[in-house]
């Protein structure tokens, strides 16, 4: 009888495991691909590259494996179809099945992050043969002392000069592939092929004092806030206007633009000083000026412009003024700043902290430096940063031996209230510990913040979704509303974080979106990121 019960239990467990793997497989196949022109992975210490071939399911044999925990799987393919009826989903399915034969954990661990990358630059079968197809497995291994020091130094450089942007490539805990992907998805400055050629003149109409002065005028006079800030807009607006023979602007035309942007631009142009008119045959004449103007919530890039489809050139004197004032970043700096401002942490902080006073609680262990930079950039640039009335940083134990860590008593928790001291407190917490094992003391830190803060409306926990928590049993002691902000671009959120937010009346922020859990009832389901969860009235369960 005992053997029969045991056999039935094993059969039930096996069936449940197969069902879970099948659901995970289906979720991966349904994921929306991120599109880049081309992405070619390079050999790195923490990566295993498993190539395939254009339109083929077979994977090339790879013998090497890496130490540490499998963190992410990148599946890279081309979107080119020679035959419109070609079944890309079936090919994806076959390749993933082949990968699971080599590394079964890819379909066993639902918290491994999958990134589906579709390359859009391929236009022929011959070209497709030169593109990478296959998988890249990224492992998170134990970080050396030197790598941790380099990670801290990179973040410290950003804190000292944040307008230079956070350099992903200087972060040793971030793979170059991840950095290439982050930068590859950034919006490029447009080159407008449809801009009409300007009429030939002896001299074009120009803003008084030159191109740099025009940039400064736009930067100083395009207002921040309003609908652009509310909607997190960052768009290039093509427009044209006439400059008559007296230098007066009129007849502003937009090929496409949101109404509120048109109104703002028209107001800025109407208040603009007179231009130096165009000269033709030695006489001032009317002419049209074609401009692409950047309207953005970000004060760093707001007011950039192209003229006649090209970037403006500055004279040597203007370039000197440009360097002295540091008023506009170069392209690399702009990209680094954009990476920070488009991060889920930055976008979510704008959403939650503008509404209520918060006590912020944030993980500072290994691989969190980009998210820490994003948080600091928001605090430095937002008028609502005073709503951060308390902050807590935790490093999972001040480097205590993992075997000595006890739930609720791990330590490595640092507090502060004055924003001017936030960077110093952050750096102290980072220098004193880097996490160690993959479970962390999130709930202990939340409980400590609850007991330390005095006038917050809510707690805001910013987490590393890769790591599990060791102290979920402390949840019953957390009485204060707690929002959970998941750092990084994720497809799945750990149930423990959903349980914390639900139990305390908080919300979760995933990939920059606010998700309300209050309406989820017993027996209900909710889709978060690209995963579905059920709720049993007490806890969430990933399907």
Rosetta blueprint (number, residue, H / E / L):
1 X L
2 X H
3 X H
4 X H
5 X H
6 X H
7 X H
8 X H
9 X H
10 X H
11 X H
12 X H
13 X H
14 X H
15 X H
16 X H
17 X H
18 X H
19 X H
20 X H
21 X H
22 X H
23 X H
24 X H
25 X H
26 X H
27 X H
28 X H
29 X H
30 X H
31 X L
32 X L
33 X L
34 X E
35 X E
36 X E
37 X L
38 X L
39 X L
40 X L
41 X L
42 X L
43 X L
44 X L
45 X L
46 X L
47 X E
48 X E
49 X E
50 X E
51 X E
52 X L
53 X L
54 X L
55 X L
56 X L
57 X L
58 X L
59 X L
60 X L
61 X L
62 X L
63 X L
64 X L
65 X L
66 X L
67 X L
68 X L
69 X E
70 X E
71 X E
72 X E
73 X E
74 X E
75 X E
76 X E
77 X E
78 X E
79 X L
80 X L
81 X L
82 X L
83 X L
84 X L
85 X L
86 X L
87 X L
88 X H
89 X H
90 X H
91 X H
92 X H
93 X H
94 X H
95 X H
96 X H
97 X H
98 X H
99 X H
100 X H
101 X H
102 X H
103 X L
104 X H
105 X H
106 X H
107 X H
108 X L
109 X L
110 X L
111 X L
112 X L
113 X E
114 X E
115 X E
116 X E
117 X E
118 X E
119 X E
120 X L
121 X L
122 X L
123 X L
124 X L
125 X H
126 X H
127 X H
128 X H
129 X L
130 X L
131 X L
132 X L
133 X L
134 X E
135 X E
136 X E
137 X E
138 X E
139 X E
140 X E
141 X L
142 X L
143 X L
144 X L
145 X H
146 X H
147 X H
148 X H
149 X H
150 X H
151 X H
152 X H
153 X H
154 X H
155 X H
156 X H
157 X H
158 X H
159 X H
160 X H
161 X L
162 X H
163 X H
164 X H
165 X L
166 X L
167 X L
168 X H
169 X H
170 X H
171 X L
172 X L
173 X L
174 X L
175 X L
176 X H
177 X H
178 X H
179 X H
180 X H
181 X H
182 X H
183 X H
184 X H
185 X L
186 X L
187 X L
188 X L
189 X L
190 X L
191 X L
192 X L
193 X L
194 X L
195 X L
196 X L
197 X L
198 X L
199 X L
200 X L
201 X L
202 X L
203 X E
204 X L
205 X L
206 X E
207 X L
208 X L
209 X L
210 X L
211 X H
212 X H
213 X H
214 X H
215 X H
216 X H
217 X H
218 X H
219 X H
220 X H
221 X H
222 X L
223 X L
224 X L
225 X L
226 X H
227 X H
228 X H
229 X H
230 X H
231 X L
232 X L
233 X L
234 X E
235 X E
236 X E
237 X E
238 X E
239 X E
240 X E
241 X E
242 X E
243 X E
244 X L
245 X L
246 X L
247 X L
248 X L
249 X E
250 X E
251 X E
252 X E
253 X E
254 X E
255 X L
256 X L
257 X L
258 X L
259 X H
260 X H
261 X H
262 X H
263 X H
264 X H
265 X H
266 X H
267 X H
268 X H
269 X H
270 X H
271 X L
272 X L
273 X L
274 X L
275 X L
276 X E
277 X L
278 X E
279 X E
280 X E
281 X L
282 X L
283 X E
284 X E
285 X E
286 X L
287 X E
288 X E
289 X E
290 X E
291 X E
292 X E
293 X E
294 X E
295 X E
296 X E
297 X L
298 X L
299 X L
300 X L
301 X L
302 X L
303 X L
304 X L
305 X E
306 X E
307 X E
308 X L
309 X L
310 X E
311 X E
312 X L
313 X L
314 X L
315 X L
316 X H
317 X H
318 X H
319 X H
320 X H
321 X H
322 X H
323 X H
324 X H
325 X H
326 X L
327 X L
328 X L
329 X L
330 X L
331 X H
332 X H
333 X H
334 X H
335 X H
336 X H
337 X H
338 X H
339 X H
340 X H
341 X H
342 X L
343 X L
344 X H
345 X H
346 X H
347 X H
348 X H
349 X H
350 X H
351 X H
352 X H
353 X L
354 X L
355 X L
356 X L
357 X L
358 X E
359 X E
360 X E
361 X E
362 X E
363 X E
364 X L
365 X L
366 X L
367 X L
368 X L
369 X H
370 X H
371 X H
372 X H
373 X H
374 X H
375 X H
376 X H
377 X H
378 X H
379 X H
380 X H
381 X H
382 X L
383 X L
384 X L
385 X H
386 X H
387 X H
388 X E
389 X E
390 X E
391 X E
392 X E
393 X E
394 X E
395 X L
396 X L
397 X L
398 X L
399 X L
400 X L
401 X L
402 X H
403 X H
404 X H
405 X L
406 X L
407 X L
408 X L
409 X L
410 X L
411 X L
412 X L
413 X E
414 X E
415 X E
416 X E
417 X L
418 X L
419 X H
420 X H
421 X H
422 X H
423 X H
424 X H
425 X H
426 X H
427 X H
428 X H
429 X H
430 X H
431 X H
432 X L
433 X L
434 X L
435 X L
436 X L
437 X L
438 X L
439 X E
440 X E
441 X L
442 X H
443 X H
444 X H
445 X H
446 X H
447 X H
448 X H
449 X H
450 X H
451 X H
452 X H
453 X L
454 X L
455 X L
456 X L
457 X L
458 X E
459 X E
460 X E
461 X E
462 X E
463 X E
464 X E
465 X L
466 X L
467 X L
468 X E
469 X E
470 X L
471 X L
472 X H
473 X H
474 X H
475 X H
476 X H
477 X H
478 X L
479 X L
480 X L
481 X L
482 X E
483 X E
484 X E
485 X E
486 X E
487 X E
488 X L
489 X L
490 X L
491 X L
492 X L
493 X L
494 X L
495 X H
496 X H
497 X H
498 X H
499 X H
500 X H
501 X H
502 X H
503 X H
504 X H
505 X L
506 X L
507 X L
508 X E
509 X E
510 X E
511 X L
512 X L
513 X E
514 X E
515 X E
516 X L
517 X L
518 X L
519 X L
520 X L
521 X L
522 X L
523 X L
524 X L
525 X E
526 X E
527 X E
528 X E
529 X L
530 X L
531 X E
532 X E
533 X E
534 X E
535 X E
536 X L
537 X L
538 X L
539 X L
540 X E
541 X E
542 X E
543 X L
